[in-house]
Amino acid sequence: MVLGVSYNGQNYQGWQSQLSGQTVQDKLEKALGTFTAQRVSTLCAGRTDAGVHALMQVVHFDTDRERDSYSWVRGTNANLPRDIAVQWAVLTSSDFHCRACATSRRYAYVLLESQVRPSVEAGRVGWTFRPLNLDAMRKAAEILLGEHDFSSFRASQCQALSPIKTILDISLHQRGAYWRIEFEANAFLHHMIRNIMGCLVQIGQGSKPPEWMAEVLAARDRKAAAPTFSPDGLYFLGPRYDPKWGIPERTPAYDGLP
């Protein structure tokens, strides 16, 4: 069974199960266990850190329980906290693997440009009090497209076997005081987007020129990049799959982002 799960990450220590039990995976598996009356172990398409949100985390698990898709959604949600919700359920081929079958992964970072800190959006947007230059940020983002060694944007605790990843697209959009920066890649390193965001913001503020991004990339050294940016505005949009699997590409929550 495959589920699309959305969650607000503010109250959780990330996706992956921990002894504290205060993770999204722990809450989801507990809810599934209550609904199915059996222990359920899940795998996800992309683990998220503490404070990071997801609009369509894709999860799969094995079960001998037979329910229709509507029942999986409603039955699981009845046992989840209000900030986690199953959006859809799909029964697909047993060959499907939510991580291995993904052709790419997508994230969005929502940033508030304002002299005053966020209030009603606290925990759901990043924040910069200095004005940003869109053209400079776009020039810097273009440098990152393609296959590169992204060691300069890799957290020290990253467990990926290789720092070489391929960024397929980075798009920047501004609507009033809100910025939305979307990333799509074959895969991402731990803290990769938040470290890129730190550099983009410095460039957007005029502290560094757009060409500095190339210097950081070439250094292959985490010390060359900007500090890791806040997790607050980071959203996992979900993976992409071959249409043969019948997995949705989006959820209604996508329409809620600026």
C-alpha positions in Angstrom: 0.0 0.0 0.0 1.2 3.5 -0.9 0.1 6.7 1.0 0.6 10.4 0.3 1.1 12.1 3.6 1.2 15.8 4.4 2.4 17.3 7.7 3.4 20.5 9.5 6.8 19.7 10.9 6.9 22.3 13.7 6.0 19.8 16.5 8.2 16.9 15.3 11.8 15.8 15.4 11.8 15.1 11.7 10.4 12.1 9.8 12.6 9.2 11.0 11.6 7.2 14.1 13.3 8.0 17.3 13.1 6.7 20.9 11.2 9.8 21.9 8.3 8.8 19.6 7.9 12.5 18.6 8.5 12.0 14.9 6.1 11.8 11.9 7.0 8.2 11.2 6.2 7.2 14.8 2.8 9.0 14.7 2.0 7.5 11.3 2.9 3.9 12.2 1.0 4.2 15.5 -2.1 5.3 13.6 -1.7 2.6 11.0 -1.3 0.0 13.8 -4.5 1.2 15.5 -6.4 1.1 12.2 -5.1 -2.3 11.1 -4.7 -4.0 14.5 -1.2 -5.1 13.5 2.3 -3.7 13.6 3.1 -1.6 10.5 6.6 -0.6 9.3 6.8 2.2 6.8 9.4 3.5 4.3 9.4 7.0 2.9 10.5 8.7 -0.3 12.6 11.4 1.4 13.4 11.9 5.1 12.8 15.4 6.4 14.5 17.1 9.3 13.0 18.6 12.5 10.8 21.6 11.6 10.6 20.7 7.9 7.1 20.3 6.4 5.8 18.0 3.7 3.0 18.4 1.2 3.3 15.0 -0.3 5.6 12.6 1.5 5.2 9.2 -0.2 5.1 6.2 2.1 4.8 2.5 1.4 4.3 -0.5 3.6 3.3 -4.2 3.4 0.0 -5.4 4.9 -2.4 -8.3 4.5 -5.4 -6.1 5.4 -7.8 -5.3 2.6 -9.4 -1.9 2.6 -10.5 0.4 -0.2 -8.5 3.6 -0.8 -11.1 5.8 0.9 -11.0 3.6 4.0 -7.2 3.8 4.3 -7.4 7.6 4.2 -10.2 8.1 6.6 -9.3 5.3 8.9 -5.7 6.3 9.3 -6.5 10.0 9.7 -8.9 9.3 12.5 -5.9 8.2 14.5 -3.4 10.9 13.5 -2.8 14.3 15.2 -4.3 17.3 13.4 -1.0 18.4 11.9 -0.5 15.1 10.0 -2.9 13.8 7.3 -3.0 11.1 4.7 -4.0 12.8 1.4 -4.5 9.7 -0.8 -4.0 5.9 -0.8 -3.0 3.8 -3.8 -2.6 0.1 -4.2 0.1 -0.5 -6.9 2.4 -3.2 -8.1 4.5 -5.1 -5.5 7.5 -4.0 -7.5 7.0 -0.4 -6.4 9.5 1.1 -3.9 8.8 4.7 -2.9 12.5 5.6 -2.7 14.1 3.5 -5.4 11.4 4.2 -8.1 11.5 7.9 -7.7 12.9 9.7 -10.8 13.3 13.0 -9.0 12.4 14.8 -5.8 11.0 18.3 -5.3 11.2 20.9 -2.5 10.0 24.5 -2.1 11.3 27.1 0.2 8.9 29.9 1.2 10.7 33.1 2.4 9.2 36.2 3.9 11.0 39.5 3.0 9.9 42.0 5.7 11.4 44.3 8.3 9.2 42.6 10.9 9.5 38.9 11.8 6.7 36.4 10.9 3.7 36.1 13.3 0.8 34.0 11.9 3.3 32.3 9.6 5.8 31.6 12.4 7.4 28.2 11.8 6.0 28.0 8.2 8.2 30.6 6.4 11.8 31.6 6.5 12.6 35.2 7.1 14.9 38.0 5.8 14.6 41.6 6.9 16.8 42.9 4.1 15.5 43.3 0.5 16.5 40.7 -2.1 17.6 41.0 -5.7 15.7 38.5 -7.9 18.1 38.8 -10.9 21.2 38.2 -8.8 19.6 35.1 -7.1 18.5 33.7 -10.5 22.0 34.1 -11.9 23.5 32.3 -8.9 20.9 29.5 -9.0 21.8 28.8 -12.7 25.3 27.9 -11.6 24.0 25.0 -9.6 22.0 23.3 -12.4 23.3 20.0 -13.7 25.5 17.3 -12.2 28.0 18.6 -9.6 29.9 17.6 -6.5 27.8 19.4 -3.8 30.1 18.8 -0.9 30.1 22.5 0.0 26.4 22.2 0.7 26.5 18.9 2.6 26.0 18.5 6.3 28.7 16.8 8.3 26.3 14.1 9.4 25.1 13.3 5.8 25.0 9.6 5.2 24.8 9.7 1.3 27.3 7.5 -0.4 28.2 10.2 -2.9 28.1 14.0 -2.9 27.5 14.1 -6.7 23.9 15.0 -7.4 22.0 16.4 -10.4 19.8 19.5 -10.0 17.2 19.6 -12.7 15.6 22.9 -12.0 15.6 25.9 -9.6 12.8 28.4 -10.0 12.4 31.7 -8.1 9.1 33.5 -7.8 8.1 36.6 -5.8 4.5 37.5 -4.8 4.4 40.6 -2.7 6.5 40.0 0.4 6.8 36.3 -0.2 9.4 34.4 -2.1 8.9 30.8 -3.3 12.1 29.0 -4.5 11.5 25.5 -5.9 14.2 22.8 -6.3 14.1 19.6 -8.3 16.9 17.1 -8.4 17.5 13.4 -8.7 18.3 13.4 -5.0 19.5 15.8 -2.3 22.1 15.7 0.4 21.4 16.3 4.1 20.8 20.1 4.6 21.7 20.7 0.9 18.7 23.0 0.2 19.1 24.9 3.5 22.8 25.4 2.8 22.0 26.6 -0.8 19.3 28.9 0.6 21.9 30.5 3.0 24.1 31.3 0.0 21.2 32.6 -2.2 20.0 34.9 0.6 23.5 36.4 1.0 23.7 37.0 -2.7 20.2 38.4 -2.9 21.0 40.8 -0.1 24.1 42.0 -1.9 26.6 40.6 0.6 28.1 38.4 -2.2 28.0 38.6 -6.0 26.3 35.9 -8.0 29.7 34.5 -9.1 30.4 33.6 -5.5 28.1 30.6 -5.9 30.5 29.1 -8.4 33.4 29.6 -6.0 31.5 27.8 -3.2 30.6 25.0 -5.5 34.2 24.5 -6.7 35.6 24.5 -3.2 33.8 21.3 -2.2 34.2 22.4 1.4 31.3 23.1 3.7 33.2 25.9 5.3 33.2 27.9 2.0 29.4 28.3 2.1 27.0 30.4 4.1 25.5 29.2 7.4 22.6 26.7 7.2 19.3 28.5 6.7 16.2 28.0 8.9 14.1 24.8 8.4 10.9 26.8 8.9 10.1 27.6 5.2 11.2 24.2 3.7 8.5 22.0 2.2 9.0 18.5 0.7 6.7 18.7 -2.4 7.2 15.0 -3.1 8.9 12.7 -5.6 8.1 12.1 -9.3 7.5 8.6 -10.6 6.9 6.9 -13.9 3.1 7.2 -14.7 2.9 3.4 -14.8 2.8 3.3 -11.0 -0.3 5.5 -10.8 1.1 7.8 -8.1 -0.4 11.3 -7.9 2.0 14.2 -8.6 0.5 16.8 -6.2 -2.0 17.3 -3.5 -4.5 20.3 -2.8 -2.0 21.6 -0.2 0.2 22.8 -3.1 -2.3 25.6 -3.7 -1.7 26.9 -0.2 1.9 28.1 -0.7 2.5 31.6 -1.9 
